[in-house]
Amino acid sequence: MVQATYDMRVRQQLSLTPRLQQSVKLLQMSALEFTQELQQAIATNPFLEEDDQDDAPPAGETVLSVDRNAGEISQAEEADLRASEPPPFDPEPYSAPYPSDRSRDDDGDERPDVGQWTHSCVGLHDHLHQQLCGYRLGARDRLLAEVIIEALDEDGYLRQDLDELAVSLAISPPPHPDEWMVALKLVQHLDAPGLAARSLGECLRLQLESLDPGTPGRMLAMEIAGSHLDLMARRETAELRRKLGCNESELAVACRLIRSLNPRPGLAFSEPESDHIVPDVIVRKVRNRWIITTNPAVMPKARLHQAYANLFRKARYDDRAPLAQELQEARWLIRNVEQRFATIQRVAEAIVAHQRTFFDYGEIALKPLVLRKVAEELDLHESTVSRATNNKYMATPRGVFEFKHFFSRELATDTGGRCSAAAVRALIRDMIAAENPREPLSDVALTRLLAEQGVVVARRTVTKYRDLMKVPPAELRKQP
C-alpha cells in the first residue's frame, strides 16, 4: 500500500515584479518591436493616448505595453533595474511629429497606408503559369507543363526526375517519356533562358543557346558547359586547352562568357527582402565633437490620458480593480520607457567615447572593446549592457552599424600594443583589394604581410576572417 509523505523545505527564489519584467523586455526590444508594442498599448489601455500636440510631451510620459512573461535575469541585473530613476528627458530633440500623425489629411480623415502602395512581386511559379496561358495546348499537355512548373525550386531548377513526377500524377493513360520531354522543352522556353534546367551545365547551355549565334566564344562555351565545367572550376586551363583544341585567348573569351551567365535564374523572380533597419541613435560631428542623440523616429509621442485618470480618481464604486491595474501599468510604462532610452543613450555615449578613432579614421582604427568594460564604467551589469546593445543600431557619417559591431576582441602585436579583430579584418580586406588579380595573395602571404605591419596572427585566423568576409580563396580569385 502506497503511503503519502510530506516534505517541507525552505528555498530562496528571485522573483521579479511586473514592472521589472516589463523593464527588461523593453530594454532588449529593437526599434521596430518597440513601435509595435507602443501601438498595441495605446489600442488596449484606456489611460493611454497619442499626443497630437505640436510641442513635445512632458518628460516621463512616453509609454509602452506590459508583458508579465519576461524571462528571468540575474540578481545583479535586478539591482541595476531597481536603481534610481533616470534623469528627465529633454524633449526638444524629439519634437518631430509622431508617424501616425502623417497618415491623416487636413480634415482628420485617414489616408491609405503607404504600405498598400508597395509593389508586389510576382513569384516564379505564378509568372510561368501566366506565360503558359498564352499557349494553345491540350488539357493533357497543359497539365504536364503545370506539374513541371510547380516542381521547380526557388533557383529555377527541376531537381526531381521526370519518373518521380509521373508517379505523383494520376492520369490515364500514364504520360509517355516523350510527352514529358515536350512539356519540359516548353517550360524551358517560356521566359528567361535557363529555367527548368536539371543541372548547372544544362542551365548554362540553355542560356548560351539563346544568345546570338555570332557571339564570340559561344560554341566553345557550350562545349565547356556541356562537358568540362569541373576543369573550369578548378582553373585547369592547360587541360582545357588540350581537350578543346583552342588557344589561350579563345579560352579566355569563352570563360568570360560563361561567367557572365546567371547560374540561378529563378532568383530573378523572388520577392526582394524588405529588412528595414531603424537606428536608435544618431551620431554626428559638430565643431570637432561627436554628438549622440536619440533618433526622433523611435521616440514615441504618447501620454497618459489625463482626463480619464482624473475621472477614475473621482469615481466612487466598489469594483475598481481592473481599471486601477490599467492605470498602474500605464504609469509603469511611462517610467520604464524613460529608463530604456536613458540606458541606450548612456551605452551609445560610452561606445563613441571608446571608438572615437573609428569615427575619425574608419574601420581600420577600431579598438578592442568588451561588454564588461562598458558595464564597469556605467556601473551596470554586463547582461544589462548586452540587452541594451542587442538589435540596436547607430546611424553615423560612415553608415549604419549595430552596437555589437563596436565590440571586438583584442589581438596581440609584436610591439606589445593592442589591435582589434575588426581592424585586422579591415587590413585583410584592403590587402586583397590592392592585390594583383593574376597573382592573388594566399592566406600565408596575407599572414606574412600582417606580421610585417606588427600584427601577429595565425594562418588559420586569416582564413577564418577571410571566410567571414565571404572572400573566396586565392585560387578562386585568380584571373587568367
LINDAVEN-V28534 format. One record per helix or strand of 3 or more residues. SS is the DSSP state (H for helix, E for strand). FROM is the first residue (numbers start at 1). TO is the last residue. If there is no record, write none. Layout:
# LINDAVEN-V28534
ss:SS from:FROM to:TO
ss:SS from:FROM to:TO
This chain:
# LINDAVEN-V28534
ss:H from:18 to:27
ss:H from:31 to:44
ss:E from:48 to:50
ss:H from:75 to:81
ss:H from:91 to:94
ss:H from:99 to:103
ss:H from:114 to:117
ss:H from:124 to:132
ss:H from:139 to:151
ss:H from:162 to:168
ss:H from:177 to:188
ss:H from:200 to:209
ss:H from:218 to:227
ss:H from:229 to:233
ss:H from:237 to:244
ss:H from:248 to:259
ss:H from:265 to:269
ss:E from:281 to:286
ss:E from:289 to:294
ss:H from:296 to:298
ss:E from:302 to:304
ss:H from:306 to:314
ss:H from:321 to:354
ss:H from:356 to:361
ss:H from:363 to:365
ss:H from:371 to:378
ss:H from:382 to:389
ss:E from:393 to:396
ss:E from:399 to:402
ss:H from:403 to:406
ss:E from:410 to:413
ss:E from:418 to:420
ss:H from:421 to:433
ss:H from:443 to:452
ss:H from:459 to:468
ss:H from:474 to:477
